């Protein structure tokens, strides 16, 4: 029986994408100091179904191609909540975390063998207040909030990647964390918050999965977020739990919205209008993704 979790040809869209993408990825221009700071990104990361969605794969790849190739990537994913702050293992070829269930076996065999990220780990530790150095996990790899979208954006897997845990649910503290990380952007490091603009999985219906029906709670929340981002209204975004329409259905737990505040904090000006790069829906869930300079 075939379906979303067990397609007839799992990751066929990704396989079809690679022959064209890999030469373009090899030809991508490297970041140099003359480029100035890279933008801060927030992306909706998908899950294994991303590998079966050719248009979405190409949107993510085109986004990466529009930027200079970063020297390294620091990513905060919704799927690693840990306090105190922690960093993933920096060693080359760190094993991935397959933190999803019920999918075709192929997705559990996928690899993303990135280079050593030890330099970035030391740099991040030095940027945090004395006595607050993040715990360095020696065996914790990249979870699917990191490796799934990055396999579309940077399919060569030749850029050092480090994952930072999500240490709090407080938007203000997450923005402070982003501000401390902001100088990395001027060093050619791509700072990414990885979540999903709406993530009401417990309220997903058959019609959302098979027919692409978008429920009001998802479209209303997405429209509210798009408006706040366009106006640079950080206060409104921080009050999402009380002010956003569609709650709590859009986010029954806050983890997939919270990385947005690391992105906002690490931007030059969080109150500048954000540039939406990807919008639309997947299974009725808003995949809005944006960047800020």
Phi, psi and omega per residue, in radians:
X1 nan 2.197 -3.092
X2 -1.804 2.708 3.129
X3 -3.138 -2.840 -3.083
X4 -1.023 -0.724 -3.055
X5 -1.477 -0.428 -3.134
X6 -2.348 1.249 3.127
X7 -1.137 2.786 -3.118
X8 -1.051 -0.686 3.079
X9 -2.221 1.564 -3.072
X10 -1.067 2.319 3.134
X11 1.108 0.450 3.130
X12 -1.095 -0.648 3.132
X13 -1.140 -0.643 3.115
X14 -1.198 -0.717 3.115
X15 -1.081 -0.674 -3.140
X16 -1.251 -0.456 -3.120
X17 -1.308 -0.615 -2.959
X18 -1.097 -0.748 -3.075
X19 -1.001 -0.624 3.097
X20 -1.444 -0.636 -3.019
X21 -1.281 -0.668 -3.022
X22 -1.096 -0.790 3.076
X23 -1.094 -0.641 3.119
X24 -1.174 -0.659 3.106
X25 -1.137 -0.676 3.129
X26 -1.155 -0.521 -3.102
X27 -1.549 -0.034 -3.089
X28 -1.102 2.392 -3.120
X29 -1.269 2.365 3.113
X30 -1.271 2.574 3.009
X31 -1.122 2.483 2.993
X32 -2.297 2.797 3.117
X33 -0.972 -0.472 3.120
X34 -1.131 -0.343 3.116
X35 -1.298 -0.315 -3.050
X36 1.318 -2.953 -3.058
X37 -1.186 2.410 2.979
X38 -1.218 2.692 3.078
X39 -1.237 2.834 2.990
X40 -1.634 2.389 -3.034
X41 -2.021 2.525 2.850
X42 -2.172 2.216 -3.139
X43 -2.272 2.612 2.987
X44 -1.558 2.086 -2.832
X45 -1.604 -0.209 -3.111
X46 1.191 -2.761 3.141
X47 -2.775 -2.840 3.117
X48 -0.841 -0.591 3.110
X49 -1.036 -0.318 3.065
X50 -1.015 -0.622 -3.091
X51 -1.231 -0.140 3.101
X52 -1.922 0.202 -3.091
X53 -2.097 1.543 -3.054
X54 -0.995 -0.809 3.133
X55 -1.057 -0.691 -3.125
X56 -1.197 -0.732 3.084
X57 -0.967 -0.805 -3.087
X58 -1.235 -0.531 3.048
X59 -1.111 -0.780 3.125
X60 -1.135 -0.726 -3.140
X61 -1.139 -0.747 3.128
X62 -1.092 -0.634 3.084
X63 -1.061 -0.859 3.127
X64 -1.099 -0.683 -3.113
X65 -1.186 -0.430 3.129
X66 -1.320 -0.178 3.124
X67 -1.905 2.744 2.953
X68 -1.136 2.645 3.126
X69 -1.140 2.087 -3.070
X70 -1.228 2.750 3.077
X71 -1.288 -0.528 -3.136
X72 -2.833 2.928 -3.139
X73 -2.286 2.264 3.016
X74 -1.997 2.132 -3.019
X75 -2.234 2.370 3.063
X76 -1.920 2.054 -3.048
X77 -1.895 2.566 3.069
X78 -1.054 -0.336 -2.978
X79 -1.639 0.176 3.055
X80 -2.391 1.566 3.051
X81 -1.670 2.048 -3.092
X82 -2.660 2.206 3.013
X83 -2.234 2.394 -0.006
X84 -1.164 3.000 -3.076
X85 -0.943 2.464 -3.103
X86 -2.443 2.710 3.084
X87 -2.052 2.565 3.076
X88 -1.240 2.953 3.129
X89 -1.108 2.276 -3.083
X90 -1.538 -0.156 -3.038
X91 -1.105 2.664 3.072
X92 -1.098 2.583 3.082
X93 1.048 0.588 3.088
X94 -1.071 2.308 -3.136
X95 -1.048 2.609 3.116
X96 -1.425 2.812 3.024
X97 -1.799 2.082 3.137
X98 -1.692 1.271 -2.995
X99 -1.611 1.100 3.061
X100 -2.700 2.860 -3.050
X101 -2.428 2.618 3.010
X102 1.551 0.107 -3.084
X103 -1.639 2.988 3.110
X104 -1.045 2.530 -3.102
X105 -0.986 -0.461 -3.082
X106 -1.019 -0.646 -3.058
X107 -1.166 -0.366 3.121
X108 -1.537 -0.032 3.091
X109 -1.891 -0.028 -3.113
X110 -1.209 2.562 -3.092
X111 -2.197 2.658 3.022
X112 -2.545 1.476 -2.965
X113 -1.520 1.459 -3.095
X114 -1.397 2.768 -3.134
X115 -1.281 3.044 3.133
X116 -1.040 2.325 -3.136
X117 -2.008 0.436 -3.093
X118 -1.068 -0.687 3.138
X119 -1.081 -0.767 3.125
X120 -1.132 -0.667 3.126
X121 -1.068 -0.745 3.124
X122 -1.186 -0.644 3.139
X123 -1.155 -0.760 3.115
X124 -1.093 -0.784 3.134
X125 -1.034 -0.656 -3.109
X126 -1.266 -0.333 -3.084
X127 -1.506 -0.221 -3.085
X128 -1.623 2.759 -3.088
X129 -1.019 2.627 3.123
X130 -0.989 2.344 -3.124
X131 1.504 -0.031 -3.141
X132 -2.098 0.460 3.109
X133 -1.040 2.377 -3.113
X134 -1.181 2.581 3.052
X135 -1.213 2.308 -3.127
X136 -1.687 1.906 3.067
X137 -1.366 2.255 -3.106
X138 -1.593 -0.181 -3.093
X139 -2.300 0.169 -3.125
X140 -1.667 1.966 -3.125
X141 -1.506 -2.909 3.136
X142 -1.440 2.299 3.090
X143 -1.502 3.083 -2.990
X144 -1.205 -0.316 3.029
X145 -1.190 -0.277 3.099
X146 -1.821 -1.011 -2.964
X147 -1.291 -0.512 -3.133
X148 -1.107 -0.985 3.136
X149 -1.172 -0.574 -3.117
X150 -1.216 -0.488 3.060
X151 -1.148 -0.472 3.053
X152 -1.426 -0.694 -3.062
X153 -1.345 -0.735 -3.070
X154 -2.314 1.278 -2.968
X155 -1.163 -0.291 3.113
X156 -1.227 -0.395 -3.114
X157 1.115 0.521 -3.046
X158 -1.877 0.275 3.122
X159 -1.962 2.289 3.091
X160 -1.037 2.337 -3.129
X161 -2.232 2.340 3.094
X162 -2.278 2.427 3.131
X163 -1.899 2.380 3.125
X164 -1.938 2.375 -3.116
X165 -1.253 2.799 3.064
X166 -1.632 1.820 -2.898
X167 -1.581 -0.127 -3.043
X168 -2.781 2.824 3.025
X169 -1.724 0.068 -3.077
X170 -1.482 1.988 -3.124
X171 -0.986 -0.676 -3.128
X172 -1.114 -0.742 3.133
X173 -1.209 -0.609 3.088
X174 -1.184 -0.635 3.067
X175 -1.161 -0.663 3.067
X176 -1.068 -0.718 3.093
X177 -1.071 -0.765 3.111
X178 -1.057 -0.677 3.136
X179 -1.101 -0.650 3.121
X180 -1.193 -0.526 -3.108
X181 -1.499 -0.252 -3.018
X182 -0.927 -0.694 -3.135
X183 -1.033 -0.371 3.115
X184 -1.058 -0.576 -3.112
X185 -1.081 -0.560 3.119
X186 -1.350 -0.119 3.118
X187 -1.832 0.178 3.120
X188 1.477 0.314 3.099
X189 -1.697 2.279 3.097
X190 -1.521 2.054 3.122
X191 -1.717 2.160 -3.002
X192 -2.245 2.265 2.901
X193 -1.732 2.182 -3.036
X194 -2.062 2.002 3.117
X195 -2.554 -2.314 3.033
X196 -2.813 2.289 -2.991
X197 -1.099 -0.599 2.869
X198 -2.325 2.569 -2.993
X199 -2.600 0.838 -3.121
X200 -1.478 1.017 -3.083
X201 -0.997 -0.652 3.128
X202 -1.104 -0.304 -3.088
X203 -1.882 0.241 3.108
X204 -1.238 2.322 3.141
X205 -1.919 2.911 3.112
X206 -1.042 -0.663 -3.133
X207 -1.137 -0.625 3.084
X208 -1.120 -0.701 -3.069
X209 -1.335 -0.793 -3.005
X210 -1.615 -0.460 -3.050
X211 -2.053 -0.049 3.127
X212 1.230 0.403 3.110
X213 -1.118 2.312 3.132
X214 -1.818 2.002 -3.136
X215 -1.257 2.720 -3.132
X216 -1.021 -0.644 -3.108
X217 -1.115 -0.501 3.128
X218 -1.409 -0.842 -3.114
X219 -1.180 -0.620 3.132
X220 -1.185 -0.753 3.118
X221 -1.122 -0.761 -3.119
X222 -1.083 -0.738 3.129
X223 -1.140 -0.679 3.094
X224 -1.100 -0.806 -3.129
X225 -1.136 -0.728 3.131
X226 -1.054 -0.721 3.134
X227 -1.149 -0.792 -3.137
X228 -1.115 -0.690 3.120
X229 -1.169 -0.665 3.120
X230 -1.141 -0.600 3.141
X231 -1.554 -0.110 -3.086
X232 1.142 0.598 -3.053
X233 -1.580 1.448 -3.102
X234 -1.148 -0.656 3.132
X235 -1.050 -0.731 3.111
X236 -1.121 -0.783 3.138
X237 -1.088 -0.685 -3.128
X238 -1.173 -0.404 -3.140
X239 -1.710 0.455 -3.040
X240 -0.964 -0.666 -3.063
X241 -1.117 -0.540 -3.119
X242 -1.693 -0.530 -2.954
X243 -1.885 -0.425 -3.019
X244 -1.317 2.347 3.017
X245 -1.202 2.692 3.124
X246 1.521 -0.062 3.094
X247 -1.463 2.577 0.041
X248 -1.579 0.149 -3.074
X249 -1.132 -0.693 -3.116
X250 -1.123 -0.580 3.130
X251 -2.522 1.427 3.088
X252 -1.087 -0.448 2.929
X253 -2.244 2.640 -2.973
X254 -1.481 -0.088 -2.915
X255 -0.994 -0.613 -3.070
X256 -1.461 -0.188 3.055
X257 -1.676 -0.559 -3.000
X258 -1.032 -0.611 3.132
X259 -1.017 -0.326 3.114
X260 -1.016 -0.525 -3.068
X261 -1.366 -0.487 3.000
X262 -1.167 -0.732 3.085
X263 -1.052 -0.866 -3.127
X264 -1.062 -0.728 -3.122
X265 -1.159 -0.577 -3.079
X266 -1.506 -0.070 3.102
X267 -1.329 2.806 3.086
X268 -1.087 -0.686 -3.116
X269 -2.598 1.835 -3.096
X270 -1.118 -0.333 -3.115
X271 -1.628 0.095 3.033
X272 -1.400 2.527 3.109
X273 -1.004 2.313 3.093
X274 -1.397 2.669 3.097
X275 -1.805 1.935 3.075
X276 -1.232 2.264 -3.128
X277 -1.849 -0.650 -3.137
X278 -2.296 2.341 3.008
X279 -2.395 -2.871 -3.063
X280 1.674 -2.936 -2.996
X281 -2.403 2.654 3.014
X282 -2.291 2.075 -3.079
X283 0.970 0.584 3.135
X284 1.410 -0.018 -3.117
X285 -1.748 2.377 -3.077
X286 -1.288 2.224 -3.134
X287 -1.852 0.485 -3.132
X288 -0.962 2.294 3.138
X289 -2.387 2.510 -3.015
X290 -2.571 2.971 3.048
X291 -2.349 2.691 3.079
X292 -2.355 2.383 3.067
X293 -1.467 nan nan
